[in-house]
Amino acid sequence: MRDWAEAHGHQALAAPQIDADEQVAATLTALAVRVTGATGFCRGSGGNSMVMITFGRVALAMADGSASTFNININ
């Protein structure tokens, strides 16, 4: 995301830390999902910080030990 922000002239988005409320954080994370081609994100707790983590391909483990994967295309 930092590389994309710098390449497109969005220096504020390239900062290692951004002060944002929950709505702005969710919007920035949605942008990161789009830019990086991630399939989604989850929000975790981090004390005084809000942690947003993007992820790629999703794998589901079945009770019998088999697995299934899928990709979500948002283009």
SULCOR-V829993 format. One record per pair of residues at least 4 apart in sequence whose C-alpha atoms are under 6 Angstrom apart, sorted by the first residue. I is the first residue (numbers start at 0). J is the second residue. Records with the same first field share a line. If there is no record, write none. Layout:
# SULCOR-V829993
I->J ; J
This chain:
# SULCOR-V829993
1->13
4->9 ; 12 ; 13
5->9 ; 10
19->23 ; 24
31->35
32->36 ; 37
37->54 ; 55
38->54 ; 55 ; 71
39->53 ; 54
40->52 ; 53 ; 54
41->51 ; 52
42->50 ; 51
43->50
44->49
45->49 ; 50
56->70
57->68 ; 69
58->67 ; 68
59->66 ; 67
60->66
61->65 ; 66
